């Protein structure tokens, strides 16, 4: 008996989960949990098992470390700055072994697939998601086909000695992240019993990553006034908002949800562009013409979960949120400050997020005594590589987009 039912955010229909990703066009589904907020004596996301869409916990561990960043806060002019850190940082208790908060999405997604007897998973990514699912599917011996563009293939690395029999890496030659998503979607139509990982439509991803705000709530003793994160596709901030709203709806917290602040690269910032018009829908001018070079390509997405009901537009509207387009120089400067004070390396989205916080202060959108939570969505990667032997996973198949689906099917038969 599942501890949750699903609800369509467009029709409000309630129904049982069958590894359901879609119910109605242009709408997310959401998990409705039957238990109250009562953390368990477990590590990482499984501490919040009662608010995760799985039948049971697993032995896999990934989670948030929340701490009061006093020195960093003082340096940039805040008295109550908190960091939610996701990555490799042993002495701090870092619980994301591949260096990003995508680990928190992978762990409950794999268990949800096992709950529904899925034969295997198909996942497309620009790097962090691919690495997270590769690591945890290999560790759990769960079948995975992960599709990436050749420019991102170097990001799929694992620690040497990890058994990789269950994982097959597919590389799109001369491809983009969108090409990888197209291949994965087309492949899923022909592999019976295999499931797309699902992106923002996957409730296990959203609630797994959303558990970061539950960890922060316990550590801070309240929800923050402001939440800052760099954004690409959108499952992270959507999941954070949903978890905050659950705390309030359950009666556990009597305050308000945090105001959500999201940042992107100026060369590719469709969410920022549309939100500045307060428009639910994108127009062609929100996206650049052709491929562009950006500082943080983790934040590139041609199909973010913005307009969909329950998506990024709705959470920005519900929280009177803000968006930012962060210049490369500002992100680099912010990253230097962050790494020097915290003494840990961080991935580029974290640098973009910190730069947006500095920008928000300069523009008067936050006050120096506000309670602020900054999501360091990835870090410790360079340190991990310096302390442990790692290796890029060799591709199972590499080909141009047009040939890949048939080659994969032929190779599996």
N, C-alpha and C positions, 0 to 999 in steps of 0.2 A: 504494500500500500504506500503510494507516494505521499510525501509530506507536503505536496503542493499541487495546485491546479494551474492551468494556463488561462490567461485572459487576453483577448484581442483588444488593443487600445483604440481601435476604431469603432467596433461594434459592441464592445463590452461583453461579448459572448465568452463563457467559461467552458473549458474542455480539458480532457486528459492529455498528457504529454505522450507523444510517440516519436521522440526526437524531432519534434515539430519546429520548423524554422519559419514557415509562413502560414497565415490563416486567411488574411484579406490583403488585397493589393494596397501598397503604400501605407502599411501600418506594421508596427512592431507588435510582438506578443510579449507578455510579461508574466513572470511567475508570481503566484499568490500563495504565500506560505501559511501553513496552519498553526505553526508554533510561534511563541513570542521570542523576543531577543534574549537569548540566554547562552552566552559563550561557553564552549566546552573546554576541557583541559587538553587541548590539541594544539599542534603547531600550525602556523600559517593559516591558509584559508579554511582549513578544517575546524579551526576554532569556532567558525561561524557556520557550521554544517547545517543548522536548522534553517538557515536562509540561503542554502545552495540547492540547485535542482538535481540532486542525486539521491539514490536510494541508500547509499552508504559512503563512508569515507574510504580513502585508499592510503597506502603507505607513502605516497609521493608528497613532497613538502615544497611549498612556495608561499611567500607571504610578505607583508609589509613590516618595516621597522619605522616607527614614528618617534621623533625626538625633538626637543626644543632647541632650535638653532640660534642660541643666544648671540654668539660672536658674529655670525653672518648677519643676523638681524640688526645688531648694533652698527655694523659696518655700512649697511644700506639704509638705516634709519627706521627700524622697526623694533618694538619692545616685546612683541608676542608672535614671533615667527616660528612656525613648526615645519619640519620636513617629513614627508612620507618617502622613505628611501626604498628603492627596488633594485637589487643587484647583489654583487659579491662583495661582502665587507665582513669578514669573519668576526673580528673583535666587537663589531657593532651589532652582530646578530643578523647580518644580511641573509635573507631567505629566498633569493631568486638566483639559482645557480647558473643560469645562462646570461645574467646581467641585465634583464629588463622585466617590467611588470607583466609582460606577455606570459611569463611562467605561471602567473596566477590565473590566467585564462585557460592554459593548457591542462592543468591538473583536474579541475572539475569537468572540463569538456570530455576528456578521456573516460572518466568514470561515468558520465552521462551516456556516452556511447556504449560502454559495457552494459549499463543498466538496460539499454534497449536492444541489445544483441546485434549491434552493427558489425558488419564484417571488417570494416576498415574506414579510415578517414582520408579525405582529400582536402588539402590546404594550399592556398596561394598566399604569397607574402613578399614583402620587400626586404625581409631580413630577420627582424627580431621575432616575429611570430613564427617564421619557419624554423628558426633555431630552437625556440622554446618547445614547439611541438615535436621536432626531431629528437631533442634530448629526452623528453618525457615519454614519447611513444617507444623509443628505443629502450628506455629503462623499464617500461611496463610490458615490452614485447607486444605492442599493439600495432597492427598494420597501418602504415601511413604512406601516402603518395603526396609529396610536397613539391609544389611547382613554383619556381622563381625565374626571374629574368637573369641573363648571364651577368649583368652588372651587379647583381646582388648575391650571386652564388657564393662568393667568398665569406659571406656572413653566416653560412650554415657550417659551423664548426662544432666539434664535440671534444670532450676530454679523451685523450688516447686510452685505448683499452675498453671503451664502451662497445658492447655488442650491438651491431647495427642491422641484424638480419630482417627486422620488421619494417625498416624504413627505406623508401626508394625516393631519391632526389631527381627531379626532372628539371632541366634547364632550357629556357626559351632563348635560343640564339638571337641576338640583335633585338631583344624584346624589352618590354616595359612591365611594370607592376600590373597594369591593366591587361596586358597580354597574358600574364600568368593567371590572372583571375578568369579570363575568358577560357583558357585551356581547362582549368579546374572545373568550371561550370559545365562545359561541354562534356568532359570526361564523366562527370557524375551522372549524366543521363544514360550512360551505357554500362555502368558498373552496378549491377543489382546488389543491394545490401550495403553498398558503400555510401557514406554520407559526406556531403560538404561540411566542413567545419562551421561555416555559417556567418562569420563576421559579426556585425552588430546585431544580426537577427538571432544569434545564438545566445540564449539566456544564460548558459553556463559561463560564457565569456564575460558577459556584462556583470553577472553577479559575483563571479570570481574576482574580477578586477575591482568591482564595487566594494568588495570587502575591505579595501584599503581605508575607506572612510570609517568603517566600524572599528578597525584597529586604532585609528586616530582619535575617534570618539572616546574610546576607553582610556587612551593615554592622556589626552588633553582634559577630558572630563566634560566636554561639550562639543557641539559642532562648531567649526570655524565660521568666522564672518565671511571669509573669502577663500575660494579654492582656485589655485592656478595650475594649469597644465597646457603643454603644447599638444596639438591635435592634428590627426590625419583623417582617419576614417570615422572615428567617433564613439566606439564602444566604451572607452574608458570613462569619459565624462557622463555619458548616459547612465552607465552602471553606478557611478558615484551618486548621481542625482537620485536614482531609484532607491538606493540604500538609505540615503538621507530621508527621503519621503517615507520609507517604511518605518524608520525610527519614530517619526512624528505620528504617522497614522496608527501605529501600535500603542501610542500613548507613553512610550518610553522616554521621549524627549519632548519638552514643551516649548522649545524655541523654534527658530525658523531655519530653513535650509540655507546653506552657504550660497553666496553669490558666486557664480561660476565665471571664471576668466580663462579664455582660450586663445592660444597664439599659433601663428603660422609663419611661413616664409613669405616675404612680399612678392616674390616672383610667381608664387603659386599659392593663392590664399582664397579659394572659393567660399569657404565658410565665413571668413572675415568680410569679404566683399558683399555677400548676400545679407549678412547680419547688419552691416552698416546702413543698408537700405531698409532694414527691418522686414525683409522679404522672406517668405517661406520657400520660395522657389528660386533656383539658380537661373541666370540667363547666360548666353554664350560669352558675354564679356567678363563673367566671373572667373573664367578659366583662361590661361594663356594660350596663345596660338602655338601649337607644336610643343616639342619637348623643351624644357628650360632647365638650367642648372640652378640649384638651390643649396643653401648651406646645410640644411637638415633634410635629406631625402627620405628619412623615415616618415616625414609628414606629408608626403605626396600621396594623394588619392584622387582619382578622377570620379569616383562614385561614393563620396562620404555619405553617411547616414544622417543627412541634414533635413531634407524636406519631409521624410517619412514621419507619420504620426507617432509620437513618442521619441522622436529623434533629437538631433542637436538644436534645431530651431526651437522646439518646444521646451527644452530644458533651459535654454538661454532666456526665452520669454518668461518662463516660470520663476526664474531667479533674478530677473533684471540684469542679465549677464553682460559681459563685455568681451570684445575680441580685439586682437592686436596683430599687426604685421610687423615682425621684428627684423630689422636689418642685420646683415651678417656681422658687421663690426660690433654692434651692440651685443649680439649673442656671444661672440668671442670674448669680449671684455667681461661679460657677466660670468662666463665659464671659467675664466682665469681667476676671478674673485672666489667663486664657489670652490674650485679645486684647491686653491691655496689655503683657504680657511678650513674647509672640511677634511682636507688631506685624503681625498679619494677622487679618482677619475670618474667623469660622468659622460654619458652619451649626449649628442647634440640636442635632442629634444629638451633635455633638462636645462641646457644653457639658454635655449630660446624661452623657456618658461620663466627662468629667473630674470632674463632681460625684460620680459613683459611685466613682471612685478615692479621692477625699477621704473619702467615707463608709466605704469599705473600710478605710482606714487608721485611722479613728476607732474602728471595730469590731474592730480587731486581725486582720483577714483578710489583710493584707499587712504586711511589715516594711520599715523605711526603707531597708535596703540590698538589697532584692530587685531583680532585673532586671525592669523593667516596660515593656511596650509599650502605648501609648495610641493608639488609632486615631482620628485626626482625619479623619472620613469625608467631610467636605466643608468647603471654605474658599476664600477669595479671591474670592467671588462679587461682593461689593460693590466690591472693588478693580477687578475686571475691568470691571464696568459703569461705573466711573469713568474707565477708561482707553480703553475701546472702545465703539463704538456697538452697541447690541443692540436687538432688537425681538421682541415676543411674536408667535409664529406664529399667523396667522389660521386659525380653524377651517375645515375643509372642510365638515363637517356638524355642526350642533348641534341636539339634539332630546332629548325625554324617552326614558328607557331603553326603553320598550315599542316605540318606533318605529324605533330606530336600525339594527338589523340589516337590516331590509328596505330602509330608505332607502340604506344603504351598498351593498347588493347591486344595487339598481336603478341607483344612480349609477355603479357600475363596469361595468354592461352597456351 
